[in-house]
Amino acid sequence: MLILLILSISSAEGQGGGGGVIDVVAKFGAKADEKTDLSKPLLDAWKEACASTSPVEIVIPKGIYFLSIATLDGPCKAPIELQVQGTLKAPADPGAFKEPKWIAFNRIENFKLSGGGIFDSQGTAAYKREDCEKHDYCDSLPIVSSLLIEMFDFLTNAMIQGITTKDSKQLHVNVLGCKNITFEHFIISAPGDSPNTDGIHIGRLDGVNVLNTEIKTGDDCVSIGDGSKNLVINGVTCGPGHGISIGSLGLFKNEEPVDGVTVKNCTLTNTSNGVRIKSWPGAKLGTCSNIHFEDITVTNVSSPIIIDQKYCPWNKCKINEESKFKLSNISFKNIHGTSALPEAVKIICSATLPCENVELADIEIMLSGTNGPTVSQCSNVKPKVSGKQNPVACSAPIATKPTSTA
């Protein structure tokens, strides 16, 4: 496979660093022995590639490599593809990290990460850390693969394709401040009981596609934060995990609007939530609009359809106050399958700012195991209803206790 790649683009060495292929083993002495740190060879290859005025492909060949930490910074002069064919392993000990990230890609334009390789954060030791599961967050644990962009810094026109990340010590992939970035045939894997291991967290960006991706984790498969615009999530398989969530919203000051999110052709299995929007009560002002969930299959999902403006994990909120986040133009269409609990649809909106233009169309969700009836709850919303409705829309009384599921 490597020979074919080298034939497709002439070697960088032959062009004096002016483009081509850089093999971190052949040129910079990287060793796939699981103990020699890949960090310097990778950073040296990146420095050369970033300075090239012609496109460059960096290759990490098959094998298992130890990588302590790496930050790959732009801007670069030409497109770069990082082809990871091997497995990169992080330090197993969380104490080895001085900051909560393992790999970062910053301020790069026209970037591709590919190769079929694996980023292994070796998080199983961290999951067993004493009392971690009792904490609200395990904040000191590193992110496995951080596409993290600081304010005014960004990834533009990026493709992440055919890569696996596994067993992150905290959230797996953090995508912030980007423009036009696509994840395709991406795999994320962590145990269902691993704490705070969100799959992909997205925020403050414009134009993200998550396509044909498989996510198994201990938290949200995809979580969408404030400032997210023009997102398409299509063909995602989620479970175990907490579902596909927008939010939580409204906890912090100056949160930016969420606008234009489409989630379609997704399958959720044995998750604690299905498709969800969540905002904090008694919190800050904001808006979330033009959100569309369609063609969703749920299997044994505890809360398949949920808008929760009384979101209150760990009971750390002012539950008697109303959310100040305005939700509008939201649709749930062709959602079918089974619910682990009788309450299959729950739309709890703010009494101060009721939800506007909510649509329920062709909903058919039965109770797992029994094919028995399910129920639908609504508060401070008058949804537009069409097609089959099982459960009957807004037919059940409202429970007053806050939602505590993270």
Salt bridges, closest charged atoms under 4 A:
GLU34 OE1 - LYS89 NZ 3.66
ASP44 OD2 - LYS40 NZ 2.75
GLU48 OE2 - LYS27 NZ 2.76
ASP73 OD1 - ARG107 NH2 3.78
ASP131 OD1 - LYS134 NZ 3.53
ASP136 OD2 - LYS316 NZ 2.31
ASP153 OD2 - ARG107 NH1 3.08
ASP167 OD2 - LYS166 NZ 3.94
GLU214 OE2 - LYS216 NZ 3.67
ASP219 OD1 - HIS242 ND1 3.53
ASP220 OD1 - ARG276 NH2 3.12
ASP220 OD2 - LYS278 NZ 3.35
ASP226 OD2 - ARG204 NH2 2.90
GLU256 OE2 - ARG204 NH1 3.36
GLU294 OE2 - LYS264 NZ 3.98
GLU322 OE2 - LYS310 NZ 3.32
GLU343 OE2 - LYS346 NZ 3.99
GLU356 OE2 - LYS326 NZ 3.23
GLU359 OE1 - LYS333 NZ 3.94
GLU364 OE2 - LYS388 NZ 3.03
